[in-house]
Amino acid sequence: MTYDPIRSVVGVSLLLIGFGLALHWTNLLGWRNAFGEAESLKTQGIYRYSRNPVYVASMVGMIGWGIAVPSIGVQILLAGWAILYLLAPFFEEPWLLQKFGADFEAYCEKTPRYIGF
């Protein structure tokens, strides 16, 4: 495949934006919260629009990576990673419900798991 500067710029831009936002939103969530030591339930800021904005932003970064590096091997690995991020909330939510109870249940009722669905 020949070098395509537009593909590279679009891909790298999405990669940097996606993973940059994921890092920023993880920092807002709190590193302990992000890695399983639930200190508090975050429902403000970006967390008003998505229960999992870090996963959404990471997927944007993965799409950018896949565009920037048009390799079937990279795209297979990124697809596997994306599937893990799509499935992770289904494993995390029962634990969050147990930890935060009615507050988490109310949050789930008004906030989409990803964005808009």
VOPAGU-2260 file (C-alpha; in pm, 1 decimal, decimal comma):
REM VOPAGU-2260
SITE   aa  ch    i         X         Y         Z
SITE  MET   A    0       0,0       0,0       0,0
SITE  THR   A    1     129,7     343,5     -86,6
SITE  TYR   A    2     166,6     622,8     164,9
SITE  ASP   A    3    -143,4     838,3     189,4
SITE  PRO   A    4     -84,5    1160,5     385,2
SITE  ILE   A    5    -455,7    1229,3     431,6
SITE  ARG   A    6    -508,8     882,8     576,5
SITE  SER   A    7    -214,4     937,2     809,1
SITE  VAL   A    8    -331,7    1279,1     927,6
SITE  VAL   A    9    -689,9    1161,5     985,4
SITE  GLY   A   10    -577,9     840,4    1155,3
SITE  VAL   A   11    -316,8     997,3    1380,7
SITE  SER   A   12    -554,9    1283,3    1468,0
SITE  LEU   A   13    -828,2    1041,2    1576,6
SITE  LEU   A   14    -571,2     831,4    1763,7
SITE  LEU   A   15    -440,1    1133,3    1957,2
SITE  ILE   A   16    -784,7    1281,0    2023,4
SITE  GLY   A   17    -935,6     948,8    2130,3
SITE  PHE   A   18    -657,4     831,2    2357,7
SITE  GLY   A   19    -595,4    1185,6    2482,9
SITE  LEU   A   20    -958,8    1218,2    2590,7
SITE  ALA   A   21    -952,7     867,7    2740,2
SITE  LEU   A   22    -651,6     962,6    2950,2
SITE  HIS   A   23    -807,8    1295,0    3051,8
SITE  TRP   A   24   -1141,7    1137,3    3146,7
SITE  THR   A   25    -967,7     858,5    3337,1
SITE  ASN   A   26    -788,3    1127,8    3533,0
SITE  LEU   A   27   -1122,4    1302,3    3604,6
SITE  LEU   A   28   -1273,9     972,8    3714,8
SITE  GLY   A   29    -977,1     908,2    3939,4
SITE  TRP   A   30    -721,9     637,4    3879,9
SITE  ARG   A   31    -839,3     434,1    4179,8
SITE  ASN   A   32   -1199,1     443,3    4054,6
SITE  ALA   A   33   -1086,6     351,8    3704,8
SITE  PHE   A   34    -902,1      44,8    3826,4
SITE  GLY   A   35   -1153,3    -106,6    4062,8
SITE  GLU   A   36   -1131,5      75,9    4394,2
SITE  ALA   A   37   -1465,1     253,6    4374,3
SITE  GLU   A   38   -1431,5     562,9    4588,9
SITE  SER   A   39   -1732,0     746,8    4451,0
SITE  LEU   A   40   -1986,5     737,6    4172,3
SITE  LYS   A   41   -1904,9     995,3    3906,2
SITE  THR   A   42   -2216,2    1132,2    3736,5
SITE  GLN   A   43   -2115,1    1486,9    3640,0
SITE  GLY   A   44   -1926,2    1634,4    3345,8
SITE  ILE   A   45   -1880,1    1390,5    3059,2
SITE  TYR   A   46   -2023,5    1117,5    3283,0
SITE  ARG   A   47   -2368,4    1282,3    3243,3
SITE  TYR   A   48   -2368,4    1178,0    2876,8
SITE  SER   A   49   -2206,0     835,4    2892,9
SITE  ARG   A   50   -2143,0     586,0    3170,1
SITE  ASN   A   51   -1829,7     475,7    2984,7
SITE  PRO   A   52   -1674,0     774,8    2808,0
SITE  VAL   A   53   -1323,0     635,0    2849,3
SITE  TYR   A   54   -1419,4     326,7    2648,9
SITE  VAL   A   55   -1590,7     540,5    2383,5
SITE  ALA   A   56   -1289,3     772,0    2349,5
SITE  SER   A   57   -1053,2     474,2    2340,4
SITE  MET   A   58   -1253,5     326,6    2054,4
SITE  VAL   A   59   -1214,6     654,8    1863,9
SITE  GLY   A   60    -840,5     620,1    1921,6
SITE  MET   A   61    -851,4     260,5    1800,6
SITE  ILE   A   62   -1034,4     364,4    1483,7
SITE  GLY   A   63    -767,6     626,4    1424,8
SITE  TRP   A   64    -493,7     370,4    1479,1
SITE  GLY   A   65    -663,6     135,1    1234,0
SITE  ILE   A   66    -685,5     412,9     974,2
SITE  ALA   A   67    -324,9     524,7    1025,5
SITE  VAL   A   68    -184,0     171,4    1011,4
SITE  PRO   A   69    -375,9     -16,6     741,9
SITE  SER   A   70    -251,0    -359,2     843,6
SITE  ILE   A   71    -486,9    -654,2     879,2
SITE  GLY   A   72    -290,0    -773,3    1183,2
SITE  VAL   A   73    -324,2    -438,7    1359,7
SITE  GLN   A   74    -691,5    -418,1    1269,1
SITE  ILE   A   75    -760,3    -767,5    1407,1
SITE  LEU   A   76    -589,0    -677,3    1735,6
SITE  LEU   A   77    -778,5    -347,4    1757,2
SITE  ALA   A   78   -1108,5    -524,3    1685,7
SITE  GLY   A   79   -1036,2    -766,3    1971,7
SITE  TRP   A   80    -955,4    -476,0    2202,5
SITE  ALA   A   81   -1276,2    -296,1    2099,3
SITE  ILE   A   82   -1481,3    -609,1    2170,9
SITE  LEU   A   83   -1332,2    -622,8    2520,6
SITE  TYR   A   84   -1433,0    -259,2    2576,1
SITE  LEU   A   85   -1784,5    -327,9    2449,2
SITE  LEU   A   86   -1821,2    -621,9    2688,7
SITE  ALA   A   87   -1643,6    -477,2    2995,6
SITE  PRO   A   88   -1939,6    -269,9    3122,4
SITE  PHE   A   89   -2156,1    -581,1    3142,7
SITE  PHE   A   90   -1905,4    -724,9    3391,6
SITE  GLU   A   91   -1847,6    -397,7    3578,5
SITE  GLU   A   92   -2209,4    -291,9    3623,3
SITE  PRO   A   93   -2319,2    -568,4    3864,3
SITE  TRP   A   94   -2027,5    -477,4    4089,8
SITE  LEU   A   95   -2114,1    -104,7    4067,6
SITE  LEU   A   96   -2477,7    -183,0    4146,3
SITE  GLN   A   97   -2368,5    -378,1    4452,0
SITE  LYS   A   98   -2132,7     -97,6    4558,7
SITE  PHE   A   99   -2358,5     204,6    4494,3
SITE  GLY   A  100   -2708,0      51,7    4494,0
SITE  ALA   A  101   -2998,9     283,5    4415,1
SITE  ASP   A  102   -2766,9     570,9    4316,8
SITE  PHE   A  103   -2612,4     359,7    4041,4
SITE  GLU   A  104   -2951,2     227,3    3933,6
SITE  ALA   A  105   -3084,9     584,1    3897,0
SITE  TYR   A  106   -2770,7     682,0    3705,5
SITE  CYS   A  107   -2820,8     390,8    3464,6
SITE  GLU   A  108   -3180,5     492,0    3400,7
SITE  LYS   A  109   -3086,9     841,9    3281,8
SITE  THR   A  110   -2740,4     790,0    3129,2
SITE  PRO   A  111   -2662,2     569,0    2828,0
SITE  ARG   A  112   -2399,4     298,7    2861,1
SITE  TYR   A  113   -2199,0     436,3    2567,9
SITE  ILE   A  114   -2346,4     735,3    2381,8
SITE  GLY   A  115   -2709,4     766,0    2282,5
SITE  PHE   A  116   -2801,3     401,6    2337,5
